[in-house]
Amino acid sequence: MLYQLKGIVKEINPPNKLILQSNDFLFWEIFIPLNLVSMVNKNFLGKEALFYVVPILRKNEYIEIYGFIAKEERELFLKLTTLSKIGPKLALNLLSVFFPENLREIILNKKIKELSKVPGIGPKRAEKLYLELKNLFLKPSQKGIIIPPEKEVILEEAKNCLMSLGFQSKEVEKVLYEVFEERDTLDTLIKKALKKFSPKLKEETFAEEE
């Protein structure tokens, strides 16, 4: 897949179509997020620039290219377009209004109304869009609990600790997601998992040091 394009920014056609010249004969038409237009126009017009790009084959077999200044924006665009109800145009609209870290914060804090700032997204569609994006940013446990990203770090550390004791990766993951609660610390999570593996183990064996 095409990953990067480097060349001279020749022009920007409203609202967000950029023409990039990579050599004497090759000109690329690239769609960029609206929030990048003024910055690119000010800093790169007539100058060399590098874009992280994603080519999308449309139904009429016409290829559209979407470009981003930051690698993180490209990666999020790719993830967004894997969701069933989000096509490339809506994904670009989302990234035209929100930077990746802003969109993540909106979903984590359930600020559904903020999604209505995206062109074409009303209150009802914002609710549906939130449900789609929640699956991308929040990972559900096997008990149906939503696991915040900061807690995934604890789960990963607990998994590594348990595997170092000889337990297998798949069984460790299954048990951790079964016993996980959002208030768990690393110590309590490991303790609960060990109890699940071996109910006869005494609790004091795994007590925290004073």
C-alpha positions in Angstrom: 0.0 0.0 0.0 1.1 3.5 -0.7 2.4 5.0 2.5 4.1 8.3 1.9 4.2 10.9 -0.8 6.8 13.7 -1.0 6.8 16.6 -3.3 6.0 20.3 -4.0 2.6 21.6 -2.9 1.4 23.2 -6.1 -2.1 24.4 -5.1 -5.0 23.8 -2.7 -8.4 23.7 -4.3 -11.4 24.4 -2.0 -12.4 22.9 0.3 -9.6 20.5 1.0 -8.1 19.1 -2.3 -4.3 19.4 -2.5 -2.2 19.0 -5.6 1.3 17.6 -4.9 4.0 17.4 -7.6 6.4 14.5 -7.0 8.4 14.9 -10.2 8.3 16.7 -13.6 5.4 14.6 -14.9 3.6 13.2 -11.8 1.0 15.2 -9.9 -1.1 13.7 -7.1 -4.5 14.8 -6.0 -4.8 14.4 -2.2 -7.7 15.0 0.1 -6.6 16.4 3.5 -8.5 17.2 6.7 -10.0 20.7 6.7 -8.1 21.6 9.9 -4.9 21.2 8.0 -5.7 23.4 5.0 -4.7 26.8 6.4 -1.5 25.4 8.0 -0.5 23.7 4.7 -1.4 26.8 2.7 0.7 29.0 5.0 3.7 26.8 5.5 4.0 24.5 2.5 2.5 26.2 -0.6 5.2 26.1 -3.3 7.4 24.2 -1.0 8.3 20.5 -0.4 6.2 18.6 2.0 5.8 15.0 3.1 2.3 13.4 3.6 1.3 10.1 5.1 -1.3 8.8 2.6 -4.0 6.2 2.2 -5.3 5.2 -1.2 -9.0 4.2 -1.3 -10.5 2.4 -4.3 -14.0 3.6 -4.9 -16.8 1.6 -6.4 -16.3 3.2 -9.8 -12.7 2.0 -9.7 -11.5 5.5 -9.2 -8.7 5.8 -6.6 -8.9 8.6 -4.0 -5.9 9.5 -1.9 -6.2 10.8 1.6 -3.2 12.5 3.2 -2.1 13.6 6.6 0.9 15.4 8.1 1.1 13.2 11.2 1.5 9.4 11.1 -1.0 9.1 14.0 -3.7 10.7 11.9 -3.1 8.2 9.1 -3.2 5.3 11.5 -6.5 6.5 13.0 -8.0 7.1 9.6 -7.2 3.5 8.7 -8.8 2.2 11.9 -11.9 4.4 11.4 -12.5 3.1 7.9 -12.5 -0.5 9.3 -15.7 0.3 11.2 -18.9 -0.8 9.4 -20.7 2.6 9.4 -17.7 4.9 8.8 -16.5 5.4 5.3 -13.5 7.5 4.2 -15.4 10.7 3.8 -16.8 10.5 7.4 -13.4 9.4 8.7 -11.8 12.5 7.1 -14.6 14.7 8.5 -13.9 13.4 12.0 -10.2 14.2 11.6 -11.1 17.6 10.1 -12.7 18.5 13.4 -10.7 16.5 16.0 -7.1 15.6 16.3 -6.6 11.9 17.3 -6.0 12.7 21.0 -9.1 14.9 21.1 -11.3 12.2 19.6 -10.0 9.6 22.0 -10.7 11.9 25.0 -14.3 12.5 23.7 -15.0 8.8 23.5 -13.4 7.9 26.8 -15.4 10.6 28.6 -18.6 9.9 26.6 -18.9 13.5 25.3 -21.4 12.4 22.7 -22.6 16.0 21.9 -19.1 16.9 20.7 -19.5 14.5 17.8 -22.3 16.8 16.5 -19.6 19.3 15.5 -18.7 17.0 12.6 -20.5 18.1 9.4 -23.5 16.0 8.7 -23.7 14.5 12.2 -26.9 15.4 14.1 -27.7 14.3 17.7 -29.2 11.0 16.8 -26.4 10.0 14.5 -23.9 11.2 17.1 -25.3 8.5 19.4 -24.8 5.8 16.8 -21.4 7.1 15.9 -20.3 7.0 19.5 -21.2 3.3 19.7 -19.1 2.6 16.7 -16.1 4.6 18.0 -16.5 3.1 21.5 -15.6 -0.3 20.0 -12.4 1.3 18.6 -11.2 3.1 21.7 -12.6 1.0 24.5 -11.9 -2.7 24.9 -14.6 -4.8 26.5 -13.7 -7.6 28.9 -15.3 -11.0 28.7 -17.7 -9.8 31.5 -18.8 -6.9 29.3 -16.9 -4.3 31.3 -15.3 -1.5 29.4 -11.6 -1.5 30.1 -10.0 2.0 29.9 -6.7 2.2 28.0 -4.8 3.1 31.2 -6.0 -0.2 32.8 -4.9 -2.2 29.8 -1.3 -1.5 30.9 -2.1 -3.1 34.3 -3.7 -6.1 32.5 -0.6 -6.5 30.3 1.8 -6.4 33.3 -0.4 -8.9 35.2 -0.3 -11.2 32.2 3.5 -11.0 32.0 3.8 -11.8 35.7 1.5 -14.8 35.5 3.2 -16.1 32.4 6.5 -15.9 34.2 5.0 -18.3 36.7 4.4 -20.9 34.0 0.8 -20.2 33.0 -0.1 -20.1 29.3 -1.0 -16.9 27.5 -4.5 -17.8 26.5 -5.6 -19.1 29.9 -4.0 -16.1 31.6 -6.0 -13.7 29.3 -9.2 -15.6 29.9 -8.8 -15.5 33.7 -7.7 -11.9 33.9 -10.7 -10.7 31.9 -13.0 -12.8 34.1 -11.8 -11.4 37.4 -11.0 -7.8 36.3 -12.7 -4.9 38.0 -11.9 -1.2 37.2 -10.7 -0.4 40.7 -8.1 -3.2 40.6 -4.4 -2.5 41.2 -1.7 -4.7 39.7 -1.3 -6.6 43.0 -5.0 -7.2 43.6 -5.5 -8.3 40.0 -2.7 -10.8 40.2 -4.0 -12.0 43.6 -7.5 -12.6 42.2 -6.2 -14.4 39.1 -4.0 -16.7 41.2 -7.0 -17.5 43.4 -8.9 -18.4 40.2 -6.1 -20.7 39.0 -5.8 -22.3 42.4 -8.6 -21.7 44.9 -6.8 -23.5 47.7 -3.9 -21.0 47.7 -4.0 -19.0 51.0 -4.6 -15.3 50.6 -1.8 -14.4 53.0 0.7 -15.9 50.6 0.0 -13.1 48.2 -0.5 -10.3 50.7 1.0 -7.0 49.9 4.2 -5.9 51.7 3.7 -3.3 54.4 
